[in-house]
Amino acid sequence: MTGSSGTRPAAFVVWALTRAVLLLWVTKVVTPPGLDVTSDVSVIYHGWSEVLRSGSYPQSDVTWQYPPVAALAILSPALLPFLDYATAFYVLAFLCDALVLGMLLRASDGPGRRAAGVWVWVAGVPLLGTTAYARYDVMVTAVAVAALLAGLRHPRVLGALAAFGALLKVWPALVLAGTARGRATRLAWGTAAAVAAGLLLVCVAAAPGALAFLGFQRDRGTEVESLGALVFHVWRQFGWEGRVELHYGSLEFLGPHVPLVSTLALGLSVAAFGWLLVWRLKARTFGVSTPADAAFTAVLLFTTTSRVISPQYMLWLVGLAAVCLVLRESRMGWPAVLVVAATGVTQLEFPIGFVHVVTSDAHGLTLMFLRNGLLVAACVLAAVRLWRDTVRAPSREAVREASEPALSRAGRADTPASAP
């Protein structure tokens, strides 16, 4: 059964209608509900672009927390000089969205493929609201999706795109987690290392401050939307004396015991990395969908355990879930559904209900427990399914041995040398 031939018209119509709404919202032709999230583009990104054009990274701005190739995303509106900076950025975000749709439609057509992944992308992006186009994460997600789809046949392309994506926003390095052992891993990982080293050298040589983001990321605390923040949302109801302040570019909890919770969150991320390493060492069965399934699971684990779960992070998960679900072999269906549901709840908490989240009232608590609970459930389910499909499943060699014709074994037993 082929994937998308009968789905293309319906998917494209829904995509076009929902993206038209997003463009109307970010350009403020229509006022969306909730806070205005477009200032990140019109003020912060635009300001960074001016610094970058002067020949330096924004090394004195603690909100610059991105790898050096992110400069390309921030400078990209210059490709459309006939538009103002913000409008050009939104148009480019729209085009990257369209590119992902095109890649998924093409990938979903053929034996062993299905259209479910196309619908995950079509539905998932607008569920995030204006944030989807008011951050550069849709551009990064397009690179990661291209890497995984290209990696089905071309490990070197997977490695090159993973390296490029990692220097855009770090997390695309995780698309390398599930490459099959042997030649595919050597080609993908070797290419990634070479491309990353080359790009990093160019960036460091091109402008000062290319590595300033490392220190700014290290000093971040517990952001109000993170899993760890639930401790303080609840504790506030019983007299916790801390506060919420703008800190390193996001609203974070500051006060008693926050460093401890931040450290525990880092510990959870380390534990997630440890589990991923154990899985990699024990995995025996690498199928067509394993790279996508492993990438989705890895990014899901690190996103959920992060000290910061910014709303735009959900785009990463939607994109990777979409790649999983265009492959009929993948069993990430329910984790993908949970991620799409969490994306919808994310828009309800930011930007629509962010005041409730910041004040930790009953409405805000409900939204945060629901969104983060969905992410935790998706983590557990994805990890269990990945483990069962690759570690507990019999290897291809074992299957071949078990399926050897009994006749051949009987034939050996009946040779003249063994006959009575």
Solvent accessible surface area in square Angstrom, and as a share of the most:
residue,aa,sasa,rsa
1,M,193,0.86
2,T,70,0.41
3,G,12,0.12
4,S,0,0.00
5,S,72,0.47
6,G,71,0.68
7,T,23,0.14
8,R,84,0.31
9,P,90,0.56
10,A,51,0.39
11,A,0,0.00
12,F,108,0.45
13,V,84,0.48
14,V,58,0.33
15,W,12,0.04
16,A,37,0.29
17,L,118,0.59
18,T,36,0.21
19,R,0,0.00
20,A,47,0.36
21,V,65,0.37
22,L,1,0.01
23,L,46,0.23
24,L,72,0.36
25,W,51,0.18
26,V,3,0.02
27,T,55,0.32
28,K,119,0.50
29,V,106,0.61
30,V,67,0.39
31,T,121,0.70
32,P,26,0.16
33,P,68,0.43
34,G,45,0.44
35,L,75,0.38
36,D,85,0.44
37,V,7,0.04
38,T,7,0.04
39,S,50,0.32
40,D,36,0.19
41,V,0,0.00
42,S,50,0.32
43,V,100,0.57
44,I,64,0.32
45,Y,7,0.03
46,H,70,0.31
47,G,34,0.32
48,W,11,0.04
49,S,4,0.03
50,E,89,0.40
51,V,57,0.33
52,L,19,0.09
53,R,170,0.62
54,S,89,0.58
55,G,41,0.40
56,S,25,0.16
57,Y,12,0.04
58,P,6,0.04
59,Q,83,0.37
60,S,112,0.73
61,D,46,0.24
62,V,65,0.37
63,T,37,0.22
64,W,0,0.00
65,Q,8,0.03
66,Y,37,0.14
67,P,3,0.02
68,P,1,0.01
69,V,4,0.02
70,A,0,0.00
71,A,11,0.09
72,L,103,0.51
73,A,6,0.05
74,I,0,0.00
75,L,54,0.27
76,S,19,0.12
77,P,5,0.03
78,A,72,0.55
79,L,130,0.65
80,L,30,0.15
81,P,110,0.69
82,F,155,0.65
83,L,60,0.30
84,D,91,0.47
85,Y,30,0.12
86,A,18,0.14
87,T,37,0.22
88,A,1,0.00
89,F,0,0.00
90,Y,8,0.03
91,V,46,0.27
92,L,22,0.11
93,A,0,0.00
94,F,51,0.21
95,L,90,0.45
96,C,28,0.17
97,D,0,0.00
98,A,33,0.25
99,L,100,0.50
100,V,0,0.00
101,L,8,0.04
102,G,38,0.36
103,M,37,0.17
104,L,0,0.00
105,L,22,0.11
106,R,203,0.74
107,A,13,0.10
108,S,0,0.00
109,D,59,0.31
110,G,14,0.13
111,P,125,0.79
112,G,42,0.41
113,R,53,0.19
114,R,55,0.20
115,A,15,0.11
116,A,39,0.31
117,G,0,0.00
118,V,0,0.00
119,W,90,0.32
120,V,16,0.09
121,W,0,0.00
122,V,0,0.00
123,A,43,0.34
124,G,0,0.00
125,V,0,0.00
126,P,26,0.16
127,L,67,0.33
128,L,0,0.00
129,G,0,0.00
130,T,6,0.04
131,T,0,0.00
132,A,0,0.00
133,Y,0,0.00
134,A,0,0.00
135,R,19,0.07
136,Y,0,0.00
137,D,1,0.00
138,V,0,0.00
139,M,18,0.08
140,V,0,0.00
141,T,0,0.00
142,A,4,0.03
143,V,23,0.13
144,A,1,0.00
145,V,0,0.00
146,A,22,0.17
147,A,0,0.00
148,L,7,0.03
149,L,26,0.13
150,A,26,0.20
151,G,20,0.19
152,L,57,0.28
153,R,203,0.74
154,H,104,0.46
155,P,25,0.16
156,R,137,0.50
157,V,65,0.37
158,L,5,0.03
159,G,0,0.00
160,A,33,0.26
161,L,47,0.24
162,A,1,0.01
163,A,4,0.03
164,F,60,0.25
165,G,0,0.00
166,A,18,0.14
167,L,21,0.10
168,L,7,0.04
169,K,21,0.09
170,V,88,0.51
171,W,16,0.05
172,P,1,0.00
173,A,45,0.35
174,L,38,0.19
175,V,0,0.00
176,L,23,0.11
177,A,15,0.12
178,G,0,0.00
179,T,4,0.03
180,A,38,0.29
181,R,102,0.37
182,G,33,0.32
183,R,153,0.56
184,A,30,0.23
185,T,19,0.11
186,R,165,0.60
187,L,30,0.15
188,A,0,0.00
189,W,104,0.37
190,G,42,0.40
191,T,29,0.17
192,A,9,0.07
193,A,66,0.51
194,A,68,0.53
195,V,45,0.26
196,A,30,0.24
197,A,53,0.41
198,G,33,0.32
199,L,49,0.25
200,L,62,0.31
201,L,131,0.65
202,V,99,0.57
203,C,16,0.10
204,V,74,0.42
205,A,91,0.71
206,A,76,0.59
207,A,15,0.12
208,P,79,0.50
209,G,17,0.17
210,A,4,0.03
211,L,82,0.41
212,A,27,0.21
213,F,19,0.08
214,L,103,0.51
215,G,20,0.19
216,F,33,0.14
217,Q,68,0.30
218,R,169,0.62
219,D,59,0.31
220,R,27,0.10
221,G,11,0.10
222,T,2,0.01
223,E,5,0.02
224,V,0,0.00
225,E,5,0.02
226,S,0,0.00
227,L,43,0.21
228,G,15,0.14
229,A,0,0.00
230,L,22,0.11
231,V,73,0.42
232,F,0,0.00
233,H,0,0.00
234,V,57,0.33
235,W,92,0.32
236,R,67,0.24
237,Q,89,0.40
238,F,161,0.67
239,G,55,0.53
240,W,20,0.07
241,E,154,0.69
242,G,16,0.16
243,R,121,0.44
244,V,27,0.16
245,E,72,0.32
246,L,134,0.67
247,H,57,0.25
248,Y,46,0.17
249,G,42,0.40
250,S,17,0.11
251,L,48,0.24
252,E,0,0.00
253,F,0,0.00
254,L,34,0.17
255,G,28,0.27
256,P,64,0.40
257,H,98,0.44
258,V,8,0.05
259,P,95,0.60
260,L,101,0.50
261,V,16,0.09
262,S,11,0.07
263,T,83,0.48
264,L,108,0.54
265,A,9,0.07
266,L,85,0.42
267,G,39,0.37
268,L,91,0.45
269,S,21,0.14
270,V,103,0.59
271,A,62,0.48
272,A,8,0.06
273,F,115,0.48
274,G,29,0.27
275,W,72,0.25
276,L,13,0.07
277,L,89,0.44
278,V,65,0.37
279,W,0,0.00
280,R,30,0.11
281,L,115,0.57
282,K,102,0.43
283,A,0,0.00
284,R,135,0.49
285,T,23,0.13
286,F,25,0.11
287,G,15,0.15
288,V,86,0.49
289,S,4,0.03
290,T,6,0.03
291,P,28,0.18
292,A,3,0.03
293,D,8,0.04
294,A,0,0.00
295,A,0,0.00
296,F,0,0.00
297,T,0,0.00
298,A,0,0.00
299,V,2,0.01
300,L,0,0.00
301,L,22,0.11
302,F,51,0.21
303,T,4,0.02
304,T,4,0.02
305,T,16,0.09
306,S,29,0.19
307,R,40,0.15
308,V,8,0.05
309,I,0,0.00
310,S,15,0.10
311,P,8,0.05
312,Q,19,0.08
313,Y,27,0.10
314,M,0,0.00
315,L,1,0.00
316,W,20,0.07
317,L,0,0.00
318,V,0,0.00
319,G,0,0.00
320,L,0,0.00
321,A,0,0.00
322,A,0,0.00
323,V,2,0.01
324,C,0,0.00
325,L,13,0.06
326,V,0,0.00
327,L,2,0.01
328,R,100,0.37
329,E,92,0.41
330,S,6,0.04
331,R,105,0.38
332,M,1,0.00
333,G,23,0.22
334,W,153,0.54
335,P,0,0.00
336,A,0,0.00
337,V,78,0.45
338,L,36,0.18
339,V,0,0.00
340,V,28,0.16
341,A,44,0.34
342,A,0,0.00
343,T,0,0.00
344,G,17,0.16
345,V,14,0.08
346,T,0,0.00
347,Q,27,0.12
348,L,85,0.42
349,E,0,0.00
350,F,25,0.10
351,P,6,0.04
352,I,71,0.36
353,G,2,0.02
354,F,18,0.07
355,V,96,0.55
356,H,69,0.31
357,V,0,0.00
358,V,35,0.20
359,T,79,0.46
360,S,2,0.02
361,D,52,0.27
362,A,81,0.62
363,H,92,0.41
364,G,0,0.00
365,L,30,0.15
366,T,85,0.49
367,L,11,0.06
368,M,0,0.00
369,F,97,0.40
370,L,88,0.44
371,R,0,0.00
372,N,1,0.01
373,G,38,0.36
374,L,30,0.15
375,L,0,0.00
376,V,57,0.33
377,A,45,0.35
378,A,0,0.00
379,C,10,0.06
380,V,88,0.51
381,L,55,0.27
382,A,0,0.00
383,A,15,0.12
384,V,56,0.32
385,R,44,0.16
386,L,3,0.01
387,W,51,0.18
388,R,126,0.46
389,D,47,0.25
390,T,3,0.02
391,V,31,0.18
392,R,168,0.61
393,A,29,0.22
394,P,89,0.56
395,S,23,0.15
396,R,113,0.41
397,E,99,0.44
398,A,43,0.33
399,V,77,0.44
400,R,143,0.52
401,E,118,0.53
402,A,88,0.68
403,S,78,0.50
404,E,83,0.37
405,P,90,0.56
406,A,67,0.52
407,L,145,0.72
408,S,49,0.32
409,R,110,0.40
410,A,48,0.37
411,G,39,0.38
412,R,147,0.53
413,A,63,0.49
414,D,109,0.57
415,T,57,0.33
416,P,126,0.79
417,A,105,0.81
418,S,65,0.42
419,A,54,0.42
420,P,182,1.15
